[in-house]
Amino acid sequence: MSKKYTLDRIEEGQYVFLDYPDEINQVLISVSDVTESIKEGDIVEIHSDGKIIVLKEETEITHEKVNALLEKLKNKNR
């Protein structure tokens, strides 16, 4: 079994993941326990065995949506 999360931040040696897409509940995992290369904003799948998989395509789509919204806001204020 697995569940999707967004890496919100790295704080005090721990990754802080938020439920995806609701981002209400959080999961803390020690940086030293993760071997995958992940960065803030990445959407990941965390399996019950602790394995973490970065969902690259989903992360890319989400980043594009966020960037489009930011551009729309910038253009609105001109």
MOPAC internal coordinates of N, CA, C and O (Angstrom, degrees):
PM7 1SCF
backbone

  N    0.0000 0     0.00 0     0.00 0    0    0    0
  C    1.4467 1     0.00 0     0.00 0    1    0    0
  C    1.5290 1   109.16 1     0.00 0    2    1    0
  O    1.2310 1   120.78 1   -34.31 1    3    2    1
  N    1.3318 1   116.11 1   145.69 1    3    2    1
  C    1.4618 1   120.21 1   179.99 1    5    3    2
  C    1.5272 1   109.44 1  -143.06 1    6    5    3
  O    1.2310 1   122.18 1   -14.72 1    7    6    5
  N    1.3284 1   113.43 1   165.28 1    7    6    5
  C    1.4549 1   120.13 1   179.40 1    9    7    6
  C    1.5203 1   108.32 1  -143.75 1   10    9    7
  O    1.2310 1   120.49 1   -30.91 1   11   10    9
  N    1.3308 1   116.67 1   149.09 1   11   10    9
  C    1.4621 1   121.44 1  -178.96 1   13   11   10
  C    1.5281 1   110.91 1   -92.10 1   14   13   11
  O    1.2310 1   122.17 1   -37.53 1   15   14   13
  N    1.3446 1   113.44 1   142.47 1   15   14   13
  C    1.4611 1   121.62 1   178.42 1   17   15   14
  C    1.5222 1   109.67 1  -141.30 1   18   17   15
  O    1.2310 1   121.01 1   -20.57 1   19   18   17
  N    1.3198 1   115.67 1   159.43 1   19   18   17
  C    1.4605 1   122.64 1   171.05 1   21   19   18
  C    1.5183 1   107.30 1  -110.20 1   22   21   19
  O    1.2310 1   120.70 1   -46.46 1   23   22   21
  N    1.3406 1   116.27 1   133.54 1   23   22   21
  C    1.4616 1   118.66 1   175.41 1   25   23   22
  C    1.5226 1   107.33 1   -76.94 1   26   25   23
  O    1.2310 1   120.78 1   -70.67 1   27   26   25
  N    1.3075 1   116.12 1   109.33 1   27   26   25
  C    1.4629 1   122.14 1  -176.87 1   29   27   26
  C    1.5156 1   111.93 1   -80.20 1   30   29   27
  O    1.2310 1   120.98 1   134.09 1   31   30   29
  N    1.3354 1   115.74 1   -45.91 1   31   30   29
  C    1.4750 1   119.16 1  -176.23 1   33   31   30
  C    1.5277 1   109.74 1  -167.27 1   34   33   31
  O    1.2310 1   122.09 1   -10.72 1   35   34   33
  N    1.3277 1   113.60 1   169.28 1   35   34   33
  C    1.4584 1   120.91 1   173.22 1   37   35   34
  C    1.5187 1   105.10 1  -115.57 1   38   37   35
  O    1.2310 1   121.12 1   -55.90 1   39   38   37
  N    1.3294 1   115.47 1   124.10 1   39   38   37
  C    1.4605 1   119.90 1  -173.02 1   41   39   38
  C    1.5313 1   109.85 1  -140.68 1   42   41   39
  O    1.2310 1   121.06 1   -56.77 1   43   42   41
  N    1.3175 1   115.58 1   123.23 1   43   42   41
  C    1.4647 1   121.66 1   176.42 1   45   43   42
  C    1.5307 1   112.06 1    51.78 1   46   45   43
  O    1.2310 1   120.75 1  -134.43 1   47   46   45
  N    1.3346 1   116.18 1    45.57 1   47   46   45
  C    1.4596 1   120.93 1   176.33 1   49   47   46
  C    1.5185 1   114.86 1    76.03 1   50   49   47
  O    1.2310 1   120.76 1  -164.90 1   51   50   49
  N    1.3382 1   116.16 1    15.10 1   51   50   49
  C    1.4549 1   119.46 1   179.45 1   53   51   50
  C    1.5223 1   110.76 1  -130.74 1   54   53   51
  O    1.2310 1   121.54 1   -37.39 1   55   54   53
  N    1.3349 1   114.65 1   142.61 1   55   54   53
  C    1.4530 1   120.02 1   170.22 1   57   55   54
  C    1.5218 1   107.20 1   -79.71 1   58   57   55
  O    1.2310 1   120.70 1   -45.40 1   59   58   57
  N    1.3234 1   116.26 1   134.60 1   59   58   57
  C    1.4537 1   121.48 1   176.85 1   61   59   58
  C    1.5345 1   107.02 1  -109.58 1   62   61   59
  O    1.2310 1   121.02 1   -72.76 1   63   62   61
  N    1.3248 1   115.65 1   107.24 1   63   62   61
  C    1.4543 1   122.16 1   179.47 1   65   63   62
  C    1.5175 1   109.38 1   -99.82 1   66   65   63
  O    1.2310 1   120.97 1   -38.65 1   67   66   65
  N    1.3402 1   115.76 1   141.35 1   67   66   65
  C    1.4622 1   121.56 1   175.56 1   69   67   66
  C    1.5232 1   108.74 1  -114.74 1   70   69   67
  O    1.2310 1   120.76 1   -36.02 1   71   70   69
  N    1.3386 1   116.14 1   143.98 1   71   70   69
  C    1.4626 1   120.67 1   175.94 1   73   71   70
  C    1.5202 1   109.84 1   -49.15 1   74   73   71
  O    1.2310 1   120.69 1   -38.97 1   75   74   73
  N    1.3225 1   116.28 1   141.03 1   75   74   73
  C    1.4626 1   120.43 1   176.50 1   77   75   74
  C    1.5077 1   108.87 1  -112.49 1   78   77   75
  O    1.2310 1   118.23 1   -49.05 1   79   78   77
  N    1.2876 1   120.98 1   130.95 1   79   78   77
  C    1.4684 1   127.96 1     5.39 1   81   79   78
  C    1.5326 1   114.12 1   -97.52 1   82   81   79
  O    1.2310 1   119.59 1   176.88 1   83   82   81
  N    1.3316 1   118.39 1    -3.12 1   83   82   81
  C    1.4655 1   121.25 1  -173.97 1   85   83   82
  C    1.5240 1   113.84 1   -68.31 1   86   85   83
  O    1.2310 1   120.46 1   147.15 1   87   86   85
  N    1.3277 1   116.73 1   -32.85 1   87   86   85
  C    1.4651 1   122.97 1   178.86 1   89   87   86
  C    1.5259 1   112.96 1    55.64 1   90   89   87
  O    1.2310 1   120.90 1  -139.39 1   91   90   89
  N    1.3383 1   115.89 1    40.61 1   91   90   89
  C    1.4675 1   120.82 1   179.12 1   93   91   90
  C    1.5294 1   110.45 1   -99.13 1   94   93   91
  O    1.2310 1   120.68 1   123.80 1   95   94   93
  N    1.3237 1   116.30 1   -56.20 1   95   94   93
  C    1.4677 1   121.18 1  -178.78 1   97   95   94
  C    1.5152 1   110.07 1   -87.54 1   98   97   95
  O    1.2310 1   121.03 1   -28.38 1   99   98   97
  N    1.3246 1   115.63 1   151.62 1   99   98   97
  C    1.4595 1   119.63 1   179.51 1  101   99   98
  C    1.5171 1   111.37 1  -124.49 1  102  101   99
  O    1.2310 1   122.01 1   -25.50 1  103  102  101
  N    1.3329 1   113.75 1   154.50 1  103  102  101
  C    1.4601 1   122.42 1   176.59 1  105  103  102
  C    1.5166 1   106.75 1  -128.19 1  106  105  103
  O    1.2310 1   120.53 1   -46.68 1  107  106  105
  N    1.3168 1   116.59 1   133.32 1  107  106  105
  C    1.4627 1   122.04 1   178.08 1  109  107  106
  C    1.5237 1   108.97 1  -106.73 1  110  109  107
  O    1.2310 1   121.17 1   -48.95 1  111  110  109
  N    1.3354 1   115.37 1   131.05 1  111  110  109
  C    1.4605 1   120.73 1   176.72 1  113  111  110
  C    1.5198 1   107.60 1  -134.02 1  114  113  111
  O    1.2310 1   120.59 1   -48.57 1  115  114  113
  N    1.3057 1   116.48 1   131.43 1  115  114  113
  C    1.4590 1   121.45 1  -179.56 1  117  115  114
  C    1.5275 1   110.51 1   -61.03 1  118  117  115
  O    1.2310 1   120.60 1   -43.68 1  119  118  117
  N    1.3208 1   116.47 1   136.32 1  119  118  117
  C    1.4600 1   121.72 1   178.84 1  121  119  118
  C    1.5232 1   110.30 1   -56.77 1  122  121  119
  O    1.2310 1   120.39 1   143.23 1  123  122  121
  N    1.3149 1   116.85 1   -36.77 1  123  122  121
  C    1.4683 1   120.83 1  -178.21 1  125  123  122
  C    1.5280 1   112.70 1   -68.53 1  126  125  123
  O    1.2310 1   119.89 1   163.51 1  127  126  125
  N    1.3323 1   117.82 1   -16.49 1  127  126  125
  C    1.4634 1   121.38 1   179.76 1  129  127  126
  C    1.5289 1   113.04 1   -88.77 1  130  129  127
  O    1.2310 1   120.26 1   175.14 1  131  130  129
  N    1.3343 1   117.12 1    -4.86 1  131  130  129
  C    1.4597 1   120.78 1  -175.29 1  133  131  130
  C    1.5223 1   109.80 1  -110.79 1  134  133  131
  O    1.2310 1   120.87 1   -54.58 1  135  134  133
  N    1.3164 1   115.94 1   125.42 1  135  134  133
  C    1.4650 1   120.20 1   179.40 1  137  135  134
  C    1.5263 1   112.51 1   -98.14 1  138  137  135
  O    1.2310 1   120.16 1   161.57 1  139  138  137
  N    1.3269 1   117.31 1   -18.43 1  139  138  137
  C    1.4542 1   121.53 1   179.80 1  141  139  138
  C    1.5236 1   110.37 1   -73.65 1  142  141  139
  O    1.2310 1   120.79 1   -27.59 1  143  142  141
  N    1.3200 1   116.10 1   152.41 1  143  142  141
  C    1.4553 1   121.69 1   176.20 1  145  143  142
  C    1.5265 1   108.05 1   -88.35 1  146  145  143
  O    1.2310 1   120.47 1   -70.13 1  147  146  145
  N    1.3321 1   116.71 1   109.87 1  147  146  145
  C    1.4601 1   120.67 1   179.76 1  149  147  146
  C    1.5176 1   109.74 1  -131.02 1  150  149  147
  O    1.2310 1   121.62 1   -25.89 1  151  150  149
  N    1.3278 1   114.50 1   154.11 1  151  150  149
  C    1.4601 1   119.50 1  -179.73 1  153  151  150
  C    1.5189 1   109.43 1  -135.88 1  154  153  151
  O    1.2310 1   120.74 1   -16.82 1  155  154  153
  N    1.3098 1   116.18 1   163.18 1  155  154  153
  C    1.4590 1   121.56 1  -178.79 1  157  155  154
  C    1.5240 1   109.76 1   -54.34 1  158  157  155
  O    1.2310 1   121.20 1   -43.95 1  159  158  157
  N    1.3239 1   115.30 1   136.05 1  159  158  157
  C    1.4550 1   121.07 1   179.93 1  161  159  158
  C    1.5182 1   113.98 1    95.15 1  162  161  159
  O    1.2310 1   120.13 1   165.94 1  163  162  161
  N    1.3375 1   117.35 1   -14.06 1  163  162  161
  C    1.4639 1   120.49 1   179.05 1  165  163  162
  C    1.5250 1   109.89 1   -68.23 1  166  165  163
  O    1.2310 1   121.31 1   -38.99 1  167  166  165
  N    1.3167 1   115.10 1   141.01 1  167  166  165
  C    1.4605 1   120.94 1   173.01 1  169  167  166
  C    1.5210 1   106.13 1   -98.17 1  170  169  167
  O    1.2310 1   120.98 1   -50.46 1  171  170  169
  N    1.3149 1   115.74 1   129.54 1  171  170  169
  C    1.4608 1   121.02 1  -175.55 1  173  171  170
  C    1.5221 1   110.24 1  -129.41 1  174  173  171
  O    1.2310 1   122.21 1   -17.03 1  175  174  173
  N    1.3077 1   113.38 1   162.97 1  175  174  173
  C    1.4497 1   121.28 1   172.65 1  177  175  174
  C    1.5239 1   106.07 1  -113.73 1  178  177  175
  O    1.2310 1   120.31 1   -55.61 1  179  178  177
  N    1.3125 1   117.01 1   124.39 1  179  178  177
  C    1.4614 1   121.45 1   178.72 1  181  179  178
  C    1.5220 1   107.49 1  -108.85 1  182  181  179
  O    1.2310 1   121.26 1   -60.28 1  183  182  181
  N    1.3193 1   115.20 1   119.72 1  183  182  181
  C    1.4568 1   121.13 1  -178.94 1  185  183  182
  C    1.5290 1   110.34 1   -89.00 1  186  185  183
  O    1.2310 1   121.21 1   -19.64 1  187  186  185
  N    1.3110 1   115.30 1   160.36 1  187  186  185
  C    1.4676 1   120.33 1  -177.59 1  189  187  186
  C    1.5285 1   112.42 1   -62.40 1  190  189  187
  O    1.2310 1   120.27 1   157.97 1  191  190  189
  N    1.3473 1   117.10 1   -22.03 1  191  190  189
  C    1.4647 1   120.22 1   177.98 1  193  191  190
  C    1.5338 1   112.15 1   -85.85 1  194  193  191
  O    1.2310 1   120.58 1  -176.33 1  195  194  193
  N    1.3552 1   116.49 1     3.67 1  195  194  193
  C    1.4554 1   121.21 1   178.58 1  197  195  194
  C    1.5144 1   114.79 1    92.92 1  198  197  195
  O    1.2310 1   120.16 1   173.10 1  199  198  197
  N    1.3195 1   117.29 1    -6.90 1  199  198  197
  C    1.4675 1   120.79 1   179.71 1  201  199  198
  C    1.5238 1   109.66 1   -68.50 1  202  201  199
  O    1.2310 1   120.95 1   -43.95 1  203  202  201
  N    1.3344 1   115.80 1   136.05 1  203  202  201
  C    1.4598 1   122.04 1  -179.89 1  205  203  202
  C    1.5228 1   108.34 1  -117.51 1  206  205  203
  O    1.2310 1   121.12 1   -50.89 1  207  206  205
  N    1.3255 1   115.47 1   129.11 1  207  206  205
  C    1.4619 1   121.61 1   178.44 1  209  207  206
  C    1.5254 1   108.04 1  -121.59 1  210  209  207
  O    1.2310 1   120.60 1   -54.03 1  211  210  209
  N    1.3403 1   116.46 1   125.97 1  211  210  209
  C    1.4624 1   120.77 1   176.96 1  213  211  210
  C    1.5248 1   107.78 1   -78.25 1  214  213  211
  O    1.2310 1   120.88 1   -52.29 1  215  214  213
  N    1.3247 1   115.93 1   127.71 1  215  214  213
  C    1.4649 1   121.71 1   178.28 1  217  215  214
  C    1.5287 1   107.42 1   -92.74 1  218  217  215
  O    1.2310 1   121.21 1   -94.49 1  219  218  217
  N    1.3337 1   115.28 1    85.51 1  219  218  217
  C    1.4645 1   121.88 1  -171.18 1  221  219  218
  C    1.5242 1   112.62 1   -60.94 1  222  221  219
  O    1.2310 1   120.30 1   134.11 1  223  222  221
  N    1.3276 1   117.03 1   -45.89 1  223  222  221
  C    1.4617 1   119.70 1  -177.61 1  225  223  222
  C    1.5340 1   111.24 1   -64.51 1  226  225  223
  O    1.2310 1   120.71 1   135.83 1  227  226  225
  N    1.3181 1   116.25 1   -44.17 1  227  226  225
  C    1.4619 1   120.91 1   179.25 1  229  227  226
  C    1.5329 1   111.16 1   -65.08 1  230  229  227
  O    1.2310 1   120.67 1   141.02 1  231  230  229
  N    1.3300 1   116.33 1   -38.98 1  231  230  229
  C    1.4645 1   121.07 1   177.23 1  233  231  230
  C    1.5205 1   110.04 1   -62.64 1  234  233  231
  O    1.2310 1   120.48 1   134.59 1  235  234  233
  N    1.3238 1   116.69 1   -45.41 1  235  234  233
  C    1.4726 1   122.03 1  -179.58 1  237  235  234
  C    1.5315 1   110.94 1   -60.87 1  238  237  235
  O    1.2310 1   120.18 1   134.85 1  239  238  237
  N    1.3253 1   117.26 1   -45.15 1  239  238  237
  C    1.4650 1   121.57 1   179.98 1  241  239  238
  C    1.5275 1   110.28 1   -62.01 1  242  241  239
  O    1.2310 1   120.42 1   136.64 1  243  242  241
  N    1.3174 1   116.79 1   -43.36 1  243  242  241
  C    1.4599 1   121.00 1   179.75 1  245  243  242
  C    1.5239 1   110.90 1   -64.86 1  246  245  243
  O    1.2310 1   120.11 1   137.83 1  247  246  245
  N    1.3244 1   117.40 1   -42.17 1  247  246  245
  C    1.4763 1   120.76 1   178.52 1  249  247  246
  C    1.5225 1   110.24 1   -62.07 1  250  249  247
  O    1.2310 1   120.41 1   139.19 1  251  250  249
  N    1.3344 1   116.83 1   -40.81 1  251  250  249
  C    1.4700 1   120.33 1   179.39 1  253  251  250
  C    1.5226 1   110.88 1   -63.77 1  254  253  251
  O    1.2310 1   120.08 1   138.76 1  255  254  253
  N    1.3198 1   117.44 1   -41.24 1  255  254  253
  C    1.4707 1   121.13 1   178.58 1  257  255  254
  C    1.5244 1   110.64 1   -63.38 1  258  257  255
  O    1.2310 1   120.46 1   135.57 1  259  258  257
  N    1.3202 1   116.72 1   -44.43 1  259  258  257
  C    1.4648 1   121.03 1  -179.84 1  261  259  258
  C    1.5211 1   110.28 1   -63.83 1  262  261  259
  O    1.2310 1   120.10 1   134.91 1  263  262  261
  N    1.3293 1   117.41 1   -45.09 1  263  262  261
  C    1.4645 1   120.90 1   179.42 1  265  263  262
  C    1.5221 1   111.53 1   -62.55 1  266  265  263
  O    1.2310 1   120.07 1   141.21 1  267  266  265
  N    1.3358 1   117.47 1   -38.79 1  267  266  265
  C    1.4630 1   121.09 1   178.22 1  269  267  266
  C    1.5292 1   110.74 1   -64.18 1  270  269  267
  O    1.2310 1   120.67 1   139.10 1  271  270  269
  N    1.3287 1   116.32 1   -40.90 1  271  270  269
  C    1.4603 1   119.91 1   177.60 1  273  271  270
  C    1.5304 1   111.88 1   -65.07 1  274  273  271
  O    1.2310 1   120.65 1   139.58 1  275  274  273
  N    1.3287 1   116.36 1   -40.42 1  275  274  273
  C    1.4655 1   120.24 1   178.28 1  277  275  274
  C    1.5225 1   110.90 1   -63.33 1  278  277  275
  O    1.2310 1   120.03 1   137.88 1  279  278  277
  N    1.3232 1   117.55 1   -42.12 1  279  278  277
  C    1.4689 1   121.88 1   178.38 1  281  279  278
  C    1.5258 1   110.19 1   -63.20 1  282  281  279
  O    1.2310 1   120.71 1   138.06 1  283  282  281
  N    1.3134 1   116.25 1   -41.94 1  283  282  281
  C    1.4646 1   121.00 1   179.17 1  285  283  282
  C    1.5263 1   110.30 1   -60.91 1  286  285  283
  O    1.2310 1   120.47 1   137.37 1  287  286  285
  N    1.3326 1   116.71 1   -42.63 1  287  286  285
  C    1.4579 1   120.74 1   178.67 1  289  287  286
  C    1.5373 1   111.51 1   -66.01 1  290  289  287
  O    1.2310 1   120.70 1   138.92 1  291  290  289
  N    1.3321 1   116.27 1   -41.08 1  291  290  289
  C    1.4705 1   120.11 1   179.25 1  293  291  290
  C    1.5197 1   110.17 1   -62.05 1  294  293  291
  O    1.2310 1   120.16 1   135.73 1  295  294  293
  N    1.3276 1   117.29 1   -44.27 1  295  294  293
  C    1.4572 1   121.80 1  -178.13 1  297  295  294
  C    1.5252 1   112.12 1   -69.36 1  298  297  295
  O    1.2310 1   120.22 1   150.90 1  299  298  297
  N    1.3095 1   117.19 1   -29.10 1  299  298  297
  C    1.4519 1   122.38 1   179.46 1  301  299  298
  C    1.5301 1   110.42 1   -67.92 1  302  301  299
  O    1.2310 1   120.72 1   146.51 1  303  302  301
  N    1.3242 1   116.23 1   -33.49 1  303  302  301
  C    1.4608 1   121.22 1  -176.59 1  305  303  302
  C    1.5335 1   113.37 1   -84.76 1  306  305  303
  O    1.2310 1   120.01 1  -174.62 1  307  306  305
  N    1.3117 1   117.58 1     5.38 1  307  306  305
  C    1.4751 1   119.72 1  -178.88 1  309  307  306
  C    1.4954 1   111.70 1   -93.11 1  310  309  307
  O    1.2310 1   120.10 1   180.00 1  311  310  309

